């Protein structure tokens, strides 16, 4: 699968965006959290296709599954003490 996400320091300070756009991946996740449908997202951003949005969501689902059980607060606290 070709990655739909890119990061460029000259685009939104390097924030991960949907390839070929300035639409942050995190914004798509925020819209889904607010219960927007894929069709509503595409209505707001006609440069996106259904396949693009679904690919971003699949990647998000995969990340969520891989990160289950990771205690970021504990990990960061431990690492910050070492800094």
Backbone as CSV, one residue per row, in Angstrom:
resi,resn,N_x,N_y,N_z,CA_x,CA_y,CA_z,C_x,C_y,C_z
1,UNK,0.844,-1.184,0.000,0.000,0.000,0.000,0.886,1.244,0.000
2,UNK,0.611,2.154,-0.907,1.340,3.407,-0.994,0.859,4.308,0.138
3,UNK,1.797,4.940,0.826,1.409,5.783,1.951,0.666,7.022,1.472
4,UNK,-0.409,7.311,2.120,-1.251,8.469,1.815,-0.822,9.671,2.657
5,UNK,0.123,9.441,3.560,0.545,10.479,4.492,1.959,10.923,4.150
6,UNK,2.172,12.247,4.208,3.515,12.776,4.002,3.767,13.878,5.028
7,UNK,5.036,14.140,5.217,5.446,15.189,6.143,6.559,15.974,5.483
8,UNK,6.377,17.282,5.410,7.351,18.168,4.770,7.524,19.373,5.687
9,UNK,8.753,19.682,6.082,8.960,20.813,6.986,8.402,22.134,6.455
10,UNK,8.222,22.232,5.138,7.699,23.460,4.541,6.174,23.485,4.466
11,UNK,5.526,22.395,4.871,4.057,22.328,4.851,3.570,22.134,6.280
12,UNK,2.904,23.149,6.811,2.364,23.114,8.181,3.408,22.692,9.208
13,UNK,4.624,23.147,9.021,5.692,22.879,9.995,6.062,21.410,10.121
14,UNK,5.788,20.618,9.088,6.141,19.202,9.126,5.058,18.305,9.685
15,UNK,3.910,18.888,10.006,2.797,18.092,10.530,2.382,17.063,9.463
16,UNK,2.110,15.818,9.849,1.657,14.826,8.869,0.351,15.275,8.202
17,UNK,0.359,15.269,6.870,-0.807,15.681,6.088,-1.146,14.592,5.081
18,UNK,-2.336,14.684,4.524,-2.709,13.779,3.448,-1.913,14.208,2.218
19,UNK,-1.251,13.247,1.624,-0.337,13.509,0.507,-1.009,14.378,-0.557
20,UNK,-0.283,15.416,-0.988,-0.762,16.312,-2.029,-1.721,17.381,-1.541
21,UNK,-1.925,17.445,-0.224,-2.830,18.445,0.347,-2.147,19.126,1.525
22,UNK,-2.842,20.063,2.106,-2.406,20.681,3.355,-3.385,20.301,4.470
23,UNK,-4.056,19.173,4.300,-5.056,18.719,5.276,-4.368,17.799,6.284
24,UNK,-4.262,18.240,7.550,-3.597,17.419,8.561,-4.366,16.119,8.822
25,UNK,-3.609,15.055,8.967,-4.203,13.754,9.294,-4.967,13.867,10.609
26,UNK,-4.414,14.588,11.560,-5.074,14.727,12.863,-6.440,15.383,12.726
27,UNK,-6.612,16.256,11.734,-7.900,16.911,11.531,-8.953,15.905,11.076
28,UNK,-8.550,14.957,10.225,-9.483,13.907,9.802,-9.912,13.096,11.021
29,UNK,-8.963,12.764,11.893,-9.304,12.026,13.115,-10.245,12.846,13.999
30,UNK,-10.004,14.155,14.088,-10.895,15.022,14.878,-12.309,15.005,14.315
31,UNK,-12.444,15.071,13.000,-13.776,15.047,12.386,-14.485,13.728,12.647
32,UNK,-13.750,12.632,12.582,-14.344,11.324,12.869,-14.777,11.260,14.328
33,UNK,-13.952,11.796,15.218,-14.301,11.828,16.648,-15.606,12.612,16.858
34,UNK,-15.820,13.631,16.026,-17.048,14.433,16.100,-18.199,13.800,15.309
35,UNK,-17.964,12.575,14.832,-18.967,11.765,14.143,-19.354,12.268,12.761
36,UNK,-18.427,12.945,12.090,-18.639,13.285,10.688,-18.514,11.998,9.877
37,UNK,-19.309,11.863,8.845,-19.202,10.716,7.971,-18.130,10.976,6.918
38,UNK,-17.714,9.930,6.243,-16.737,10.092,5.164,-17.308,11.025,4.101
39,UNK,-18.582,10.868,3.778,-19.201,11.741,2.775,-19.186,13.204,3.210
40,UNK,-19.418,13.468,4.491,-19.386,14.849,4.976,-17.963,15.416,4.883
41,UNK,-16.979,14.591,5.199,-15.585,15.038,5.110,-15.253,15.398,3.669
42,UNK,-15.680,14.555,2.737,-15.416,14.813,1.320,-16.171,16.052,0.840
43,UNK,-17.368,16.282,1.368,-18.108,17.498,1.013,-17.327,18.745,1.416
44,UNK,-16.690,18.707,2.603,-15.897,19.848,3.073,-14.581,19.966,2.310
45,UNK,-14.008,18.839,1.913,-12.707,18.808,1.239,-12.813,17.998,-0.049
46,UNK,-13.362,18.603,-1.110,-13.594,17.868,-2.356,-12.328,17.352,-3.040
47,UNK,-11.164,17.827,-2.603,-9.926,17.289,-3.180,-9.633,15.883,-2.656
48,UNK,-10.328,15.484,-1.598,-10.153,14.145,-1.042,-11.109,13.174,-1.715
49,UNK,-10.665,11.946,-1.832,-11.546,10.888,-2.321,-11.938,10.007,-1.147
50,UNK,-12.961,9.246,-1.356,-13.410,8.300,-0.327,-12.264,7.345,0.033
51,UNK,-11.541,6.889,-0.983,-10.437,5.957,-0.761,-9.333,6.589,0.087
52,UNK,-9.063,7.865,-0.149,-8.031,8.554,0.635,-8.426,8.614,2.106
53,UNK,-9.657,9.016,2.371,-10.122,9.130,3.758,-10.109,7.761,4.423
54,UNK,-10.603,6.753,3.726,-10.638,5.411,4.311,-9.235,4.885,4.578
55,UNK,-8.279,5.196,3.715,-6.904,4.753,3.947,-6.330,5.421,5.194
56,UNK,-6.597,6.707,5.372,-6.138,7.401,6.582,-6.757,6.752,7.823
57,UNK,-8.030,6.434,7.753,-8.704,5.818,8.902,-8.168,4.414,9.186
58,UNK,-7.855,3.660,8.136,-7.256,2.328,8.330,-5.901,2.449,9.024
59,UNK,-5.101,3.422,8.610,-3.806,3.637,9.254,-3.987,4.034,10.714
60,UNK,-4.982,4.885,10.982,-5.276,5.280,12.361,-5.696,4.097,13.210
61,UNK,-6.515,3.234,12.640,-6.966,2.031,13.355,-5.774,1.136,13.677
62,UNK,-4.891,0.966,12.706,-3.700,0.142,12.905,-2.824,0.721,14.012
63,UNK,-2.628,2.035,14.002,-1.819,2.673,15.052,-2.467,2.484,16.417
64,UNK,-3.785,2.664,16.480,-4.495,2.522,17.739,-4.321,1.109,18.305
65,UNK,-4.440,0.115,17.442,-4.282,-1.271,17.889,-2.865,-1.537,18.386
66,UNK,-1.879,-0.994,17.683,-0.484,-1.214,18.068,-0.122,-0.498,19.376
67,UNK,-0.841,0.575,19.687,-0.506,1.379,20.864,-1.330,1.027,22.102
68,UNK,-2.250,0.079,21.963,-3.031,-0.323,23.133,-2.081,-0.822,24.213
69,UNK,-2.313,-0.399,25.401,-1.488,-0.850,26.509,-0.219,-0.045,26.709
70,UNK,0.047,0.915,25.844,1.229,1.770,26.030,0.835,2.902,26.970
71,UNK,1.563,3.010,28.062,1.305,4.068,29.037,2.241,5.239,28.715
72,UNK,1.751,6.137,27.859,2.592,7.244,27.406,2.992,8.163,28.544
73,UNK,2.092,8.410,29.486,2.429,9.280,30.616,3.630,8.717,31.381
74,UNK,3.575,7.443,31.690,4.670,6.805,32.432,5.961,6.844,31.611
75,UNK,5.855,6.494,30.340,7.025,6.450,29.463,7.674,7.831,29.359
76,UNK,6.873,8.849,29.097,7.419,10.194,28.950,7.985,10.720,30.265
77,UNK,7.298,10.440,31.355,7.792,10.871,32.659,9.179,10.276,32.917
78,UNK,9.335,8.998,32.629,10.602,8.310,32.817,11.680,8.908,31.915
79,UNK,11.338,9.175,30.673,12.309,9.717,29.729,12.686,11.158,30.044
80,UNK,11.699,11.946,30.511,11.990,13.337,30.833,12.917,13.454,32.034
81,UNK,12.823,12.516,32.978,13.707,12.516,34.124,15.143,12.307,33.668
82,UNK,15.328,11.502,32.628,16.672,11.219,32.122,17.247,12.362,31.303
83,UNK,16.400,13.304,30.901,16.874,14.421,30.060,17.645,15.436,30.855
